[in-house]
Structure formats: C-alpha cells, structure tokens
C-alpha cells in the first residue's frame, strides 16, 4: 500500500488533488447534514442572514474556491502550501456545487425537484476527480521500463477508443452510461450502439428523417425511466435529504 501511494500519489504530485477531493466530499456531506438539521429545526444551527438578506453558503464557497484556486496555482504540486490551498479549494468547491441548482436556476431551489441537480453534479464531479487518483496515470510516473512504456501505449490507445464510445453515449443523451464507461472500460459501448434518447443531439440531427427510430426510441426511453427513475430518486433522497417540505418552514438552506 505504501509503495502504491508513493508511486501513484506522491511521485506524480497528486497529493493536493487527493486532499481537495477529500475535503470536497466531506464538506458536501457536512453541509447537507447541517442544512437538514436547520430544515428540521434541530440543533444549534440557523440560517445566516445580514440585514434581512439570506446568505447562501455558495457565497463563502465562491470566496474559498477562488482563494484556494489561485493559491494552488502559485504553490505548485508539492509542499505544505499546495496541500493547504488544495483543502481550501475543496471546501469552497463543495459549498458551491452543493448549491449548483441555485446558480443554474437563479432561484432558491435547494429542496425542490430542480435541487436534485446539485446532488448529481457533486457525485459526477467526485467520480471524475477520483479517476486520475485511482492509479491510472500513464504519463505521471518516472523511471519506467521498455515493457511498461509499451503497456502505456496500448493503454492510451484503449483509452482513446473508450473515450470515443463515451462521447457517442453523451451525444445520444446517456450521461450516466458515459460516466460508468469512464470507470469500467467499454461499458459506454452499450449506450453508444443503442437508440438515442429523445431530445439529445443525436436524436435531433440524425433521427429527423427516421420516424420509426424516433418511435422506438421514445418507447424505450419511457420504459427505462419508469423502471429506474424511482431507484435514482431514492439514492438522491438518501444523499441529499430530499423529502416533503415541512409545513410552515422555508427552504432551510444556509
């Protein structure tokens, strides 16, 4: 374990990224816990206001993200400064993306249906950052043998092909399948070869003269959503704390 950590994290200079990801996830979880307590009227936590103006936690999040980002750029990838600013950036990013839906809709939709987009963005961000931390760093390790170099060439070619399938899955309106394909090679090929979802780029550009494909795609999307939407919502409820609004209480986001 120590050799893996040194070779794949310390040597390529990815310790700040690991610290940023850890602080990002922990900040999101802590923030969701605090906002749920505020909404339920439990504990010592209360909404932050100034002169009647509700201060959302995206505000300090933006400040911390900017401070941490500029500090990390100035500090490089090694040393205490890089680690400290990475933590600051992770905290800021966690606060900002926890209210991603508010930024997107320019409205306090924290506990509404639109607010679920914040949870999806946080999970997506954490998953994408986790990828380079998982050991797949073909260009980030020094002192490799000829055999390792040859393996890296093969790995890069495989990565490029898999990326093509991921891209096709995305333009076909299947982001979750594309994300899964990032971590499990060639899973995205399932989304790439199947019919596009209604409203996607592929659907609008390539199905406008294929009424049969549009009809089949619409039916397939309906069946898929009916089967999996409930499961996805339960996961979002578990992570984000979504539930029926408490009578007489506001959004409760801090």
N, C-alpha and C positions, 0 to 999 in steps of 0.2 A: 504493500500500500504506500509506504514511504517513497519507494523508487518511482511508482506511478505518479504520485503527487509532485515529486521533484521534476520529473521528465516532462509531464504534460501540463503542469500548472505553473510551477516556479520558473523553470527554464524558459518557456516561451513568454513569460511576463503576463500570465493570465490571472495572477492572484487578485489584482484590483477588480477584474471582471467578476470573479467569484464572490468577492466581498460586496460588490454592487448588487449582484443578483440576490445574495442572501439578505441584505438589508432591504432590497426592493420587496421581496416576498414577505418578510417579517413585518415591514411597515404596512403593507396591504392588509395582512391578517389582523394586526393590532388595530388598524383604523376601522376595519369592518366590525370588529368586536366592540370598539368604543361607540361607534355610531348606532349599533344595535342596542347597546345599553341606554344611550340617550333617547332613542326612539321609544324604548320600553319604560323610560322614567326611572331607571335603576342606577345605583352607584353615584359617585360624586361628579360625574361628567355632565357638562352642559354645552349647549351651542355657544359659539363665540360671536359676540356682536359688538359693534362700536357705533354709538350714536344711532341705534336702531337699525344699523346695516348688518346683515348676517354675513360673517366672514367664512367662506367655504375653505376647506383645507387645501384646495387646489392653489390658493394664493400663496401660503408659505411653501407649498410644494414647488411652485414655479421658481421662487427665490432660491431654494436649496438646490434645485436641479441646475439652474444657471451657475450658481456658485461652485457646485461640485463639478460641473462640466468644464468650466474654464480652469478650475484648479487642477483637474486631472490632466488636461491638455498641457498645462505648464509644468506638471510634475513628472511626466513620462510614465513608464510602466513599472518602475521599481522604486523602492524606498517607502518610508513612512508617509510622506506627503501624498504619494499616489494612492496608497491604501486608504488614508483618511478621507481624501476627496472622493474616492470611489464609494465609500459608505455614505457620505453626504449626498452624492448624486443618486444613489439607490433609494435613499429615504425620500428625496424630492420626487423622483420618478414614481415611486409608489403612491405618494399623495396625489400627484397629478393624474395618473392613469386610473386611480380609484374613482375619479370624477370625470373620466373621459366622456361619458354620455352628456354631462352638463356642458362641457366645452363644445361637443358636436351639435347639440340642440339649442345651445344658448338659453337653457332653462333648467330649473331645479327638478330634474327627473330621476333623482338618486334612487328612490324606491319604486319608481314606475316601471312599466314594461320596457321602456326605452333604456332604463338604467341597467338592464341586464347586459347591455353592450360593454359596459365598463368591465364586468367580470370576464367576458370573452376576450377583451383586449389584454387584460392583465395576464390571463392564462396563456394567450398566444405569445405575448412578449417574453414571459418566463421560459416558455418552451423553446423559443428561438435562441435566446441567450444561452440556454443550457446546452445547445448543440455543440458549440466550439469548446465547451468545458468538459464534454464527455470523453475527450481523448482523441477525437477526430481532428487532428491538426497537422495535415500532411506537409505543411510548409513552415511549421513553427518549432521544429526540434533540430538541434545541431548534431554534427558528427554521426551521419548515417552511412551505412554500408551500401555497396552497389545493389545488393539484393533488396534492401529497404527502399532505395531510390526507385528501383524498378516497380516495387509494390506500390509506391506512391503514384507513379504514372498510371498504373492500372486503376488505382483508387480514384484519381482525378477524372479519368475517362468515364468510370462508372458513375461518379458524382454528376458529371455533365449530362449524361443520359437520363439519370434520375431527375435532374433539375428540369429537363425538357418535359417529362411526364408531369411534374409538379406544376409547371407553367400552363400546360394544356388543361389540367384539372382546375386551375384557378380561373382561366378564361371561360371554362364551362360552368362556372358558378358553384364550385365544390371546394371551398377553402378548408374545411375540416379534413377532407380526404387528402388535400395537398399538404396540410400540416403533418398529418400522420405519415405521409410519404417522406417527410424530412427526416424522421427518426427511424422508420422501417423502410429500407430501400425497396423501391419498385411497387410499394402499395399504391402509390398515386396512379399507377397504370390502370387500376380499376376505374378511377374517376375519369381518366383520360379517354378510355375507349367506350365508355357508356354515354348515353344521350345527355346533352347539356340541359341544365336547369332553365326553366322559363325566366326570361329577363336578363340572362347572362350575355356577355359579349358574343360568345359563340352562337347563342340562340338568336340574337338579333341579326348577326351578319351572315350566318350560313344556313339558317332554317327558314328564311323568309319565303323561299320557294319550295319548301318541303312540308306541306300540311300534315302528311302522315307522321313525320318525325316530330312535329310540334304537338300533335295529339298524343302520341306515345310518351313524349317527354313530360307533358302536363299530367297525365295519369300516373306515371312513375313517380314524379315529384310529390304528388298528393299522397300516394301510398307511403312513401318514405317519411314524409313529415308527420303523417298520422301515427306512424309506428314509433318514431324516435323523438318527436318534439317533447313529449311528456317526460322521457328519460333525461333529456338535456335540461329541461326546466328544473327537475328535481336536483340535478347537480348544481345548477346555478343557485337554487334556493339554499342548498347546503353551504356553498362557499360564500355567497353574497348576503344571506339572511333575508331574502325576499319573502314577504308574507302579506296578509291582508293588512291594510293601514289601520292603525289603532284609532278608534273614534276620538275626535277632539284634538288630535296631535298633528303637527306639521310633518314635513319630510324628515326631520331629525338628523340631517347630515351636518357634520361640523365643518 
